[in-house]
Amino acid sequence: MEYEKALAYFQNLYIVAAADQQLSKEETNFLVEVAQIMGISSEQSTQIMTNRQDLDFIIPETEQERNIQLEDIITMMIIDRKIHEREYNLCLKFAEKIGHDRKSFEQIMFNVVRGN
């Protein structure tokens, strides 16, 4: 994955992780793992996290990338076993931006939850 796409991917995950104003241990671990896998430096990830109030979702180019990110964003939402309203609404917003309605989003969320 090219570096700019990796940064956008990380940013999208972080937006959901930070929605409740605190990062759980599970959310932090997932973000660190993603950053390491994608070759994102700690400086770059810190820069993204420092500017959280200015962040918005970056929509991936391909349908496959969009759907993979949606599943990972949902994973981020449920990773601490607490679904906060703001996290849910952000995930739904991302889903709608990539062409899903609430019903299809909830079906995808159900499938992700069953897989975890």
C-alpha positions, 0 to 999 in steps of 0.5 A: 500500500502506498504511503499516502493511502496508509496514512489515510487508512490510519487517519480513518481508524483514528477518527473512530478510535478517538470519537469517545475522547479516550483511547482504550488499551485495545484501540491503542494496540490496534492503531500501533499494529496498523501503523507498524504493518503499514510502515507509518512512523511514530512521528507521522501517527502522532501528527495525525493524532495531534490534529484530531479536531481537524480530521475528516474521513478520506474515502478510498479510491476502490470499492474493495479498499472502501469495504475493507476499511469499513470492516476495520473501522467497525472493528475499531468501534467494537474492539473495546467491547463498548459501542459509543454512540459517537463511534457508531454514528461515525462508522455509519457516516463512513458507510454512507459516504461509500454508498451503504444505507443503514440496513446494509451497514448494520448487516456488515457490522453484524458480520464483523461482530460474528467474525470477532 
